[in-house]
Amino acid sequence: MSGNQALNTNAGVSSHADLEITQHGSDWLYTVCSLMGASSLLFFLLSLRPKPHHHRLLHHILAGVTLVSCIAYFTMGSNLGQTPIAVEWTRPFSNAVFAAGTREIFYVRFIDWFVTMPLLLLALFLAGGAPLATILTSTFATWVMVVCFLVGALVRTRYKWGYWTFGTVSLFFVAWQVLWTGRKHAAALGSPPLYRMYLSAAGLLLVPWTLYPVAWGLAEGGNVIHPDSEAVFYGALDIVSKIGFGAVLLIMSHNNVGPDVISAHGISPYQQKGGVAGQPMAAQAGPRGVVDEYANGSNLSSGSTAARRGGGEEV
């Protein structure tokens, strides 16, 4: 035999649902697996070019994200990492999509999200100079969202929609952190190209993420679309939010947008210098702006001088 034989090979590995992916769905999942794997290799190879360590950090994070997704999509394409769950609405006199008594639920997809979604946020917040508190609270909210969607997918009754609601509210909180808190810190860095990069990357991340609850409602939640359509929906969203998002950040890195105004610890100059909320750091740092100040290290010398003048101890 030739071609994709994954469904036949793994037919006896685990229990199977009445409604599951076909060979077309498996082919698509393997395609996304290949794209994720190629992207992971490319991101890693680009990190080998001579550059500062905080450039390489973004490369390594994004390479890790796409590598994990590559493994997850290989698992789903092989029809593994799934379990049959009885659907809430069974319509025996309708077409096959609605007639299924059980539907295939890929729990490995949520494991992928649990690992990769916080890493994507970390890459965005590091590029935008967000404080540690924002990174930690957003990471926790992301974990809550993923766990709620996973639990909801495994629940057989209408109570699954309660978990969907909790997960969606958590997603809205993450979006608020990205668009409000993170955006303010990116603006405070005083670099218009970096600020535009942050907005572009945030859009590539949040637009697909806001569609995840829609996909969940049509697939695991409402049993409206076929698992093959589910695979296409989720796969397209993952390609945009991981490969597309990563490409924007790396283009920024290669064009030297922002590294001179991002500290080694991912803390914005606004946080380090106690800036005034809503006022760009370029305006607070003087006519030359924060880019020049941080490029020549004058922030350290000025801080030491101020400490000596005040008779205090430098922190």
TORDREN-65698 format. One record per residue (C-alpha): x negated, y, z negated; residue in one letter; residue number from 0. Coordinates in steps of 0.001 Angstrom, whole numbers, plus 500000, padded with zeros to 6 digits. Each point is the difference from the previous one (the first is absolute). Layout:
BEGIN
<rec x="X" y="Y" z="Z" res="a" n="NUM"/>
...
//
This chain:
BEGIN
<rec x="500000" y="500000" z="500000" res="m" n="0"/>
<rec x="498963" y="503588" z="500600" res="s" n="1"/>
<rec x="501075" y="503342" z="498632" res="g" n="2"/>
<rec x="501154" y="500925" z="496520" res="n" n="3"/>
<rec x="500822" y="496795" z="498092" res="q" n="4"/>
<rec x="499974" y="501528" z="496518" res="a" n="5"/>
<rec x="503709" y="499456" z="499341" res="l" n="6"/>
<rec x="499790" y="496314" z="500944" res="n" n="7"/>
<rec x="496753" y="499407" z="498136" res="t" n="8"/>
<rec x="501254" y="501553" z="496764" res="n" n="9"/>
<rec x="503556" y="498675" z="500260" res="a" n="10"/>
<rec x="499567" y="497632" z="497044" res="g" n="11"/>
<rec x="497887" y="502234" z="497783" res="v" n="12"/>
<rec x="502857" y="501649" z="498097" res="s" n="13"/>
<rec x="503759" y="500351" z="499952" res="s" n="14"/>
<rec x="501510" y="501765" z="502973" res="h" n="15"/>
<rec x="502953" y="502329" z="500259" res="a" n="16"/>
<rec x="502948" y="499736" z="502353" res="d" n="17"/>
<rec x="498891" y="503283" z="501553" res="l" n="18"/>
<rec x="496253" y="500454" z="500574" res="e" n="19"/>
<rec x="497553" y="501337" z="502546" res="i" n="20"/>
<rec x="499694" y="498429" z="503422" res="t" n="21"/>
<rec x="496864" y="499577" z="502077" res="q" n="22"/>
<rec x="500520" y="503524" z="501379" res="h" n="23"/>
<rec x="499939" y="501384" z="496473" res="g" n="24"/>
<rec x="496920" y="497942" z="499175" res="s" n="25"/>
<rec x="498236" y="501309" z="503106" res="d" n="26"/>
<rec x="500728" y="503584" z="498978" res="w" n="27"/>
<rec x="498758" y="499421" z="496451" res="l" n="28"/>
<rec x="496766" y="498546" z="501353" res="y" n="29"/>
<rec x="499661" y="503049" z="502257" res="t" n="30"/>
<rec x="500239" y="502330" z="497017" res="v" n="31"/>
<rec x="497529" y="497738" z="498186" res="c" n="32"/>
<rec x="497535" y="500477" z="502869" res="s" n="33"/>
<rec x="500456" y="503776" z="499989" res="l" n="34"/>
<rec x="499443" y="500163" z="496258" res="m" n="35"/>
<rec x="496921" y="497811" z="500223" res="g" n="36"/>
<rec x="498502" y="502023" z="502850" res="a" n="37"/>
<rec x="500687" y="503241" z="498127" res="s" n="38"/>
<rec x="498392" y="498657" z="496833" res="s" n="39"/>
<rec x="496866" y="499046" z="501919" res="l" n="40"/>
<rec x="499905" y="503378" z="501770" res="l" n="41"/>
<rec x="500446" y="501968" z="496771" res="f" n="42"/>
<rec x="497186" y="498027" z="498384" res="f" n="43"/>
<rec x="497632" y="500400" z="502958" res="l" n="44"/>
<rec x="500607" y="503745" z="500045" res="l" n="45"/>
<rec x="498969" y="500123" z="496344" res="s" n="46"/>
<rec x="496548" y="498752" z="500980" res="l" n="47"/>
<rec x="499220" y="503273" z="501755" res="r" n="48"/>
<rec x="497811" y="502367" z="497926" res="p" n="49"/>
<rec x="502279" y="502118" z="497846" res="k" n="50"/>
<rec x="500489" y="501050" z="496362" res="p" n="51"/>
<rec x="501457" y="497464" z="497587" res="h" n="52"/>
<rec x="503349" y="501773" z="499704" res="h" n="53"/>
<rec x="500385" y="499594" z="503768" res="h" n="54"/>
<rec x="499409" y="496276" z="499708" res="r" n="55"/>
<rec x="502480" y="499642" z="497160" res="l" n="56"/>
<rec x="502917" y="500842" z="502289" res="l" n="57"/>
<rec x="498744" y="497515" z="502578" res="h" n="58"/>
<rec x="499705" y="497238" z="497446" res="h" n="59"/>
<rec x="503434" y="500638" z="498530" res="i" n="60"/>
<rec x="501653" y="499952" z="503419" res="l" n="61"/>
<rec x="498043" y="496925" z="501073" res="a" n="62"/>
<rec x="501224" y="498236" z="496858" res="g" n="63"/>
<rec x="503591" y="501026" z="500658" res="v" n="64"/>
<rec x="500078" y="498645" z="503535" res="t" n="65"/>
<rec x="498129" y="496840" z="498964" res="l" n="66"/>
<rec x="502628" y="499169" z="497373" res="v" n="67"/>
<rec x="502764" y="500686" z="502521" res="s" n="68"/>
<rec x="498225" y="497814" z="502557" res="c" n="69"/>
<rec x="500101" y="497086" z="497547" res="i" n="70"/>
<rec x="503653" y="500679" z="499156" res="a" n="71"/>
<rec x="501060" y="500084" z="503646" res="y" n="72"/>
<rec x="498043" y="496820" z="500727" res="f" n="73"/>
<rec x="501939" y="498354" z="497181" res="t" n="74"/>
<rec x="503353" y="501233" z="501285" res="m" n="75"/>
<rec x="499168" y="499110" z="503592" res="g" n="76"/>
<rec x="499288" y="496469" z="498776" res="s" n="77"/>
<rec x="503454" y="499985" z="498341" res="n" n="78"/>
<rec x="498403" y="499701" z="496567" res="l" n="79"/>
<rec x="500371" y="502156" z="496914" res="g" n="80"/>
<rec x="503784" y="499881" z="500270" res="q" n="81"/>
<rec x="502962" y="498551" z="498158" res="t" n="82"/>
<rec x="503666" y="499497" z="500960" res="p" n="83"/>
<rec x="502487" y="502197" z="498147" res="i" n="84"/>
<rec x="503790" y="499761" z="500244" res="a" n="85"/>
<rec x="501410" y="503092" z="501700" res="v" n="86"/>
<rec x="502547" y="502206" z="498288" res="e" n="87"/>
<rec x="502347" y="500219" z="502976" res="w" n="88"/>
<rec x="500680" y="496815" z="501905" res="t" n="89"/>
<rec x="502181" y="500346" z="503080" res="r" n="90"/>
<rec x="500452" y="496465" z="501368" res="p" n="91"/>
<rec x="502176" y="501100" z="502908" res="f" n="92"/>
<rec x="497598" y="502680" z="501227" res="s" n="93"/>
<rec x="496743" y="499624" z="501915" res="n" n="94"/>
<rec x="496963" y="498172" z="498687" res="a" n="95"/>
<rec x="498502" y="503054" z="498311" res="v" n="96"/>
<rec x="502921" y="500262" z="497612" res="f" n="97"/>
<rec x="500829" y="496303" z="499816" res="a" n="98"/>
<rec x="496825" y="498907" z="498221" res="a" n="99"/>
<rec x="500441" y="498602" z="496513" res="g" n="100"/>
<rec x="496359" y="500708" z="499123" res="t" n="101"/>
<rec x="497528" y="502505" z="501386" res="r" n="102"/>
<rec x="496217" y="499866" z="500111" res="e" n="103"/>
<rec x="498395" y="502471" z="497579" res="i" n="104"/>
<rec x="496276" y="500680" z="500422" res="f" n="105"/>
<rec x="498797" y="500703" z="496475" res="y" n="106"/>
<rec x="496451" y="500301" z="501356" res="v" n="107"/>
<rec x="501027" y="503306" z="501584" res="r" n="108"/>
<rec x="500614" y="501490" z="496558" res="f" n="109"/>
<rec x="496672" y="498669" z="498734" res="i" n="110"/>
<rec x="498415" y="501850" z="502920" res="d" n="111"/>
<rec x="501833" y="503195" z="499047" res="w" n="112"/>
<rec x="499044" y="499660" z="496327" res="f" n="113"/>
<rec x="496308" y="499997" z="500960" res="v" n="114"/>
<rec x="499900" y="502345" z="502985" res="t" n="115"/>
<rec x="502495" y="502755" z="499236" res="m" n="116"/>
<rec x="498086" y="501367" z="496977" res="p" n="117"/>
<rec x="496782" y="499866" z="502041" res="l" n="118"/>
<rec x="501605" y="502063" z="502759" res="l" n="119"/>
<rec x="501083" y="502581" z="497442" res="l" n="120"/>
<rec x="496520" y="499972" z="498491" res="l" n="121"/>
<rec x="498429" y="500746" z="503384" res="a" n="122"/>
<rec x="502422" y="502869" z="500611" res="l" n="123"/>
<rec x="499588" y="501522" z="496545" res="f" n="124"/>
<rec x="496212" y="499712" z="500101" res="l" n="125"/>
<rec x="499959" y="501794" z="503344" res="a" n="126"/>
<rec x="502266" y="502696" z="498577" res="g" n="127"/>
<rec x="498144" y="500427" z="496709" res="g" n="128"/>
<rec x="502925" y="498929" z="497792" res="a" n="129"/>
<rec x="499384" y="499588" z="496246" res="p" n="130"/>
<rec x="499755" y="496636" z="498282" res="l" n="131"/>
<rec x="503370" y="500424" z="498292" res="a" n="132"/>
<rec x="501769" y="500307" z="503354" res="t" n="133"/>
<rec x="498230" y="496930" z="501343" res="i" n="134"/>
<rec x="500893" y="497869" z="496980" res="l" n="135"/>
<rec x="503650" y="501022" z="499744" res="t" n="136"/>
<rec x="500520" y="499529" z="503731" res="s" n="137"/>
<rec x="498356" y="496588" z="499877" res="t" n="138"/>
<rec x="502249" y="498897" z="497156" res="f" n="139"/>
<rec x="503109" y="501252" z="501802" res="a" n="140"/>
<rec x="498921" y="498127" z="503136" res="t" n="141"/>
<rec x="499638" y="496766" z="498026" res="w" n="142"/>
<rec x="503469" y="500503" z="498528" res="v" n="143"/>
<rec x="501416" y="500500" z="503502" res="m" n="144"/>
<rec x="498396" y="496849" z="501414" res="v" n="145"/>
<rec x="500980" y="497801" z="497052" res="v" n="146"/>
<rec x="503601" y="501229" z="500167" res="c" n="147"/>
<rec x="500228" y="499256" z="503725" res="f" n="148"/>
<rec x="498518" y="496534" z="499436" res="l" n="149"/>
<rec x="502356" y="499140" z="497150" res="v" n="150"/>
<rec x="502953" y="501358" z="501946" res="g" n="151"/>
<rec x="499092" y="497875" z="503013" res="a" n="152"/>
<rec x="499998" y="496875" z="497822" res="l" n="153"/>
<rec x="503349" y="500751" z="498315" res="v" n="154"/>
<rec x="502959" y="498212" z="501557" res="r" n="155"/>
<rec x="502784" y="502288" z="498749" res="t" n="156"/>
<rec x="500981" y="503602" z="500561" res="r" n="157"/>
<rec x="497811" y="500956" z="497038" res="y" n="158"/>
<rec x="497140" y="500078" z="502488" res="k" n="159"/>
<rec x="501171" y="503482" z="500934" res="w" n="160"/>
<rec x="499250" y="501198" z="496478" res="g" n="161"/>
<rec x="496353" y="499076" z="500529" res="y" n="162"/>
<rec x="500114" y="501639" z="503418" res="w" n="163"/>
<rec x="501171" y="503212" z="498314" res="t" n="164"/>
<rec x="497220" y="499908" z="497406" res="f" n="165"/>
<rec x="497430" y="499388" z="502718" res="g" n="166"/>
<rec x="501312" y="502788" z="502214" res="t" n="167"/>
<rec x="499978" y="502509" z="497125" res="v" n="168"/>
<rec x="496388" y="499038" z="499293" res="s" n="169"/>
<rec x="499197" y="500585" z="503672" res="l" n="170"/>
<rec x="501532" y="503470" z="499843" res="f" n="171"/>
<rec x="497821" y="500767" z="496984" res="f" n="172"/>
<rec x="496881" y="498954" z="501924" res="v" n="173"/>
<rec x="501077" y="502156" z="502946" res="a" n="174"/>
<rec x="500422" y="502958" z="497653" res="w" n="175"/>
<rec x="496504" y="499453" z="498613" res="q" n="176"/>
<rec x="498540" y="499934" z="503518" res="v" n="177"/>
<rec x="501947" y="502949" z="501417" res="l" n="178"/>
<rec x="499941" y="502250" z="496951" res="w" n="179"/>
<rec x="497187" y="499236" z="497554" res="t" n="180"/>
<rec x="497548" y="498542" z="502505" res="g" n="181"/>
<rec x="500716" y="502714" z="502553" res="r" n="182"/>
<rec x="499278" y="502747" z="497455" res="k" n="183"/>
<rec x="496606" y="498538" z="499181" res="h" n="184"/>
<rec x="499162" y="499539" z="503672" res="a" n="185"/>
<rec x="500853" y="503664" z="500594" res="a" n="186"/>
<rec x="497901" y="501036" z="496999" res="a" n="187"/>
<rec x="496897" y="498546" z="501638" res="l" n="188"/>
<rec x="500001" y="503053" z="502267" res="g" n="189"/>
<rec x="499370" y="498100" z="503248" res="s" n="190"/>
<rec x="502747" y="500481" z="502636" res="p" n="191"/>
<rec x="498801" y="497036" z="502125" res="p" n="192"/>
<rec x="500092" y="497710" z="496965" res="l" n="193"/>
<rec x="503439" y="501283" z="499028" res="y" n="194"/>
<rec x="501324" y="499269" z="503493" res="r" n="195"/>
<rec x="498414" y="496566" z="499853" res="m" n="196"/>
<rec x="501698" y="499331" z="496667" res="y" n="197"/>
<rec x="503407" y="500951" z="501377" res="l" n="198"/>
<rec x="499529" y="497836" z="503108" res="s" n="199"/>
<rec x="498833" y="496996" z="498008" res="a" n="200"/>
<rec x="502771" y="500454" z="497443" res="a" n="201"/>
<rec x="502566" y="500026" z="502795" res="g" n="202"/>
<rec x="498608" y="496805" z="501516" res="l" n="203"/>
<rec x="500231" y="498399" z="496576" res="l" n="204"/>
<rec x="503349" y="501234" z="498730" res="l" n="205"/>
<rec x="502119" y="499742" z="503152" res="v" n="206"/>
<rec x="499508" y="496208" z="500269" res="p" n="207"/>
<rec x="500265" y="499615" z="496224" res="w" n="208"/>
<rec x="503395" y="501700" z="499905" res="t" n="209"/>
<rec x="501172" y="497491" z="502620" res="l" n="210"/>
<rec x="498979" y="496988" z="497915" res="y" n="211"/>
<rec x="503191" y="500163" z="497888" res="p" n="212"/>
<rec x="502008" y="500152" z="503247" res="v" n="213"/>
<rec x="498228" y="496924" z="501345" res="a" n="214"/>
<rec x="500529" y="498230" z="496673" res="w" n="215"/>
<rec x="503699" y="500830" z="500038" res="g" n="216"/>
<rec x="500422" y="498632" z="503517" res="l" n="217"/>
<rec x="497903" y="496878" z="499385" res="a" n="218"/>
<rec x="499549" y="498586" z="496506" res="e" n="219"/>
<rec x="502861" y="502010" z="498543" res="g" n="220"/>
<rec x="502845" y="500015" z="502498" res="g" n="221"/>
<rec x="499076" y="497085" z="502290" res="n" n="222"/>
<rec x="500915" y="502153" z="502985" res="v" n="223"/>
<rec x="497029" y="499450" z="502310" res="i" n="224"/>
<rec x="498262" y="496783" z="501034" res="h" n="225"/>
<rec x="496643" y="499152" z="498342" res="p" n="226"/>
<rec x="498307" y="500572" z="503374" res="d" n="227"/>
<rec x="501374" y="503561" z="500067" res="s" n="228"/>
<rec x="498979" y="500366" z="496383" res="e" n="229"/>
<rec x="496437" y="499035" z="500949" res="a" n="230"/>
<rec x="499917" y="502596" z="502788" res="v" n="231"/>
<rec x="501433" y="502710" z="497734" res="f" n="232"/>
<rec x="497585" y="499438" z="497136" res="y" n="233"/>
<rec x="497062" y="499392" z="502338" res="g" n="234"/>
<rec x="500480" y="503308" z="501809" res="a" n="235"/>
<rec x="500252" y="501864" z="496694" res="l" n="236"/>
<rec x="496844" y="498350" z="498699" res="d" n="237"/>
<rec x="498054" y="500816" z="503163" res="i" n="238"/>
<rec x="500857" y="503694" z="499685" res="v" n="239"/>
<rec x="499507" y="500267" z="496222" res="s" n="240"/>
<rec x="496725" y="498051" z="499895" res="k" n="241"/>
<rec x="498210" y="500134" z="503341" res="i" n="242"/>
<rec x="501361" y="503371" z="501109" res="g" n="243"/>
<rec x="499540" y="501535" z="496573" res="f" n="244"/>
<rec x="496475" y="498646" z="499745" res="g" n="245"/>
<rec x="499069" y="501320" z="503427" res="a" n="246"/>
<rec x="500976" y="503547" z="499013" res="v" n="247"/>
<rec x="497885" y="499908" z="496851" res="l" n="248"/>
<rec x="496998" y="498597" z="501820" res="l" n="249"/>
<rec x="500246" y="502534" z="502819" res="i" n="250"/>
<rec x="499910" y="502643" z="497286" res="m" n="251"/>
<rec x="496954" y="498347" z="498448" res="s" n="252"/>
<rec x="498083" y="499743" z="503275" res="h" n="253"/>
<rec x="500750" y="503637" z="500826" res="n" n="254"/>
<rec x="498666" y="501070" z="496585" res="n" n="255"/>
<rec x="503296" y="501501" z="498918" res="v" n="256"/>
<rec x="500131" y="500307" z="496279" res="g" n="257"/>
<rec x="497073" y="498045" z="498479" res="p" n="258"/>
<rec x="498230" y="503194" z="498897" res="d" n="259"/>
<rec x="503005" y="500984" z="497926" res="v" n="260"/>
<rec x="500832" y="496567" z="498576" res="i" n="261"/>
<rec x="498072" y="499073" z="496907" res="s" n="262"/>
<rec x="498421" y="496596" z="499567" res="a" n="263"/>
<rec x="502715" y="499032" z="497503" res="h" n="264"/>
<rec x="502971" y="501045" z="502092" res="g" n="265"/>
<rec x="500769" y="502997" z="497725" res="i" n="266"/>
<rec x="500890" y="503234" z="501705" res="s" n="267"/>
<rec x="498104" y="503243" z="499292" res="p" n="268"/>
<rec x="503336" y="501247" z="498682" res="y" n="269"/>
<rec x="499829" y="497434" z="497205" res="q" n="270"/>
<rec x="496289" y="500446" z="499337" res="q" n="271"/>
<rec x="500110" y="503790" z="499709" res="k" n="272"/>
<rec x="503417" y="500425" z="498400" res="g" n="273"/>
<rec x="501474" y="501943" z="502898" res="g" n="274"/>
<rec x="503252" y="501898" z="500057" res="v" n="275"/>
<rec x="502948" y="497994" z="501272" res="a" n="276"/>
<rec x="501073" y="500942" z="503486" res="g" n="277"/>
<rec x="496838" y="502016" z="500737" res="q" n="278"/>
<rec x="497524" y="498548" z="502532" res="p" n="279"/>
<rec x="496548" y="499307" z="498596" res="m" n="280"/>
<rec x="498442" y="502017" z="502812" res="a" n="281"/>
<rec x="501679" y="503082" z="498574" res="a" n="282"/>
<rec x="498876" y="499167" z="496454" res="q" n="283"/>
<rec x="496401" y="499209" z="500960" res="a" n="284"/>
<rec x="499255" y="503279" z="501694" res="g" n="285"/>
<rec x="499602" y="501222" z="503577" res="p" n="286"/>
<rec x="497957" y="497030" z="501174" res="r" n="287"/>
<rec x="502595" y="497513" z="498746" res="g" n="288"/>
<rec x="499789" y="496688" z="498296" res="v" n="289"/>
<rec x="498455" y="498186" z="502969" res="v" n="290"/>
<rec x="496773" y="501987" z="499861" res="d" n="291"/>
<rec x="499969" y="499969" z="496209" res="e" n="292"/>
<rec x="500167" y="496238" z="499773" res="y" n="293"/>
<rec x="497677" y="499526" z="502939" res="a" n="294"/>
<rec x="497113" y="501846" z="498303" res="n" n="295"/>
<rec x="500726" y="498804" z="496463" res="g" n="296"/>
<rec x="500551" y="503469" z="498552" res="s" n="297"/>
<rec x="502895" y="498706" z="497918" res="n" n="298"/>
<rec x="497541" y="498112" z="497807" res="l" n="299"/>
<rec x="497588" y="502879" z="499561" res="s" n="300"/>
<rec x="502778" y="502495" z="499260" res="s" n="301"/>
<rec x="501514" y="497635" z="497451" res="g" n="302"/>
<rec x="496640" y="499598" z="498247" res="s" n="303"/>
<rec x="499411" y="503764" z="499954" res="t" n="304"/>
<rec x="503438" y="500657" z="498541" res="a" n="305"/>
<rec x="499407" y="497409" z="497305" res="a" n="306"/>
<rec x="496664" y="501601" z="499021" res="r" n="307"/>
<rec x="501464" y="503493" z="499914" res="r" n="308"/>
<rec x="502810" y="498880" z="497729" res="g" n="309"/>
<rec x="497606" y="498191" z="497702" res="g" n="310"/>
<rec x="501910" y="496831" z="500637" res="g" n="311"/>
<rec x="498961" y="496605" z="501151" res="e" n="312"/>
<rec x="500332" y="499007" z="503632" res="e" n="313"/>
<rec x="502516" y="497208" z="500579" res="v" n="314"/>
//
